[in-house]
Amino acid sequence: MTERFKFSIAATDGKARTGSIEMQRGTIATPAFMPVGTAATVKAMKPESVRALGADIILGNTYHLMLRPGAERVAKLGGLHSFMNWDRPILTDSGGYQVMSLSDLRKLTEEGVEFRSHIDGSKHMLTPERSMEIQRLLGSDIVMAFDECPRADRPRDEIAASMELSMRWAKRSRDGFDSGGAHAARSALFGIQQGALDEALRKISAEKLTDIGFDGYAVGGLAVGEGQEAMFGVLDYAPGQLPEDKPRYLMGVGKPDDLVGAVERGIDMFDCVLPTRSGRNGQAFTWNGAINLRNARFAEDTGPLDERCECPTCSTYSLAYLHHLQKSGEILGAMLVTEHNLAFYQSLMKAMRGAIAGGTFSAFAADFRRDYLKDRK
């Protein structure tokens, strides 16, 4: 039987790494991008199509699934994989970020977070132990520790107190996960580094997480409005504070140029709603930059969305047709552009893996930025 969790690095180029994560439900090539399946669906996509585009793993959302349809119901129906027809690995976030975003509906204590559902106003309590239970009921392959994610612009003492609370919750998450029996025996647990933009606080967080011990480590608390320059400033040191022999996951990131810059700084895993959300809003990502398909200049363009892309959308439909679908508000428009965006993200990850393995990543990154960012100069 395949090991519960095995991370190996096949090649490095500077700080960039390529390798794989082996789990019982399949192998994940790294660097990896995880499409977001918030409510047991990658929006506008069939699961088999997501896999065909190259995704090895997707993300599910603890907060949303606990509220609807409910973790106990998903378990009763055979678990999240069976429920949504996805037989590959699934990473579930802990619910901490969503609870943070509902600051007007929550009450934070040492025990956990009491909050009201954004759906019907019902009251719930989410603790590290309950988060681990929900992720076990869902059948998650990679479980995230429960944490709090403060805004980066809060005073340092508040960020420090929040980080320390997250580290206490990380230990409780570890204990709760380890009591999970058969689920713990086949899944993995990741800790989440906090500390906002403060290098010293992030170092303390990394040391505490390493002392607890996790299968992988996430860099949390970024992509929350601080901007790319500040994010890269943290990534210049944060990955190096975490164990070198474990995967490093940058949560909630990001734009294509964010991914390239983060891989350059040692990140192995990503998730973001951007390719699917943008697909529904008429924004497409291409090797020559992002484009707005609602723009009138595409109304009579018979060319493909991206000449370098071989996805079904680009090989079948013209820019003029995609423009028409977006202007008409047709559901097919969201489906086709989402398909392309996810294909582009997976192609970008594959290209980065190849460049790292070939020792040409610096040249690849420079060429990518030249072409992708040229319209922004």
URWO-V274900 format. One record per backbone hydrogen bond with DSSP energy under -1.0 kcal/mol. NH is the residue of the N-H (numbers start at 1). CO is the residue of the C=O. If there is no record, write none. Layout:
nh/co
NH/CO
NH/CO
//
This chain:
nh/co
6/22
8/20
10/18
11/18
13/16
16/13
18/11
19/30
20/8
21/28
22/6
23/26
26/23
28/21
30/19
32/268
34/270
37/59
40/37
45/42
50/46
51/47
52/48
53/49
54/51
55/50
58/89
59/35
60/91
61/38
65/61
66/62
67/63
68/64
70/65
74/70
75/71
76/72
77/73
78/75
79/74
80/138
83/79
84/80
86/81
91/58
92/142
93/60
99/95
100/96
101/97
105/102
107/114
109/112
113/126
114/107
115/124
116/105
117/122
121/117
124/115
126/113
131/127
132/128
133/129
134/130
135/131
136/132
137/133
138/134
139/135
140/135
141/90
142/90
143/188
144/92
145/190
154/151
159/155
160/156
161/157
162/158
163/159
164/160
165/161
166/162
167/163
168/164
169/165
170/166
171/167
172/168
173/169
174/170
175/171
176/172
177/173
178/174
180/177
183/180
185/181
186/183
187/183
188/141
190/143
191/216
193/218
198/195
202/198
203/199
204/200
205/201
206/202
207/203
208/204
209/205
210/206
211/207
212/208
213/209
215/189
217/247
218/191
219/249
220/193
231/227
232/228
233/229
234/230
235/231
236/232
237/234
238/234
241/238
242/239
246/243
249/217
250/269
251/219
259/255
260/256
261/257
262/258
263/259
264/260
266/263
267/262
268/248
269/248
270/32
277/273
278/274
279/275
280/276
283/278
284/291
286/289
289/286
291/284
293/282
295/292
298/295
299/296
301/298
309/306
315/311
317/313
319/303
320/301
322/318
323/319
324/320
325/321
326/322
327/323
328/324
330/325
333/330
335/331
336/332
337/333
338/334
339/335
340/336
341/337
342/338
343/339
344/340
345/341
346/342
347/343
348/344
349/345
350/346
351/347
352/348
353/349
354/350
355/351
356/352
357/353
358/354
359/356
360/355
364/360
365/361
366/362
367/363
368/364
369/365
370/366
371/367
372/368
373/369
376/373
//
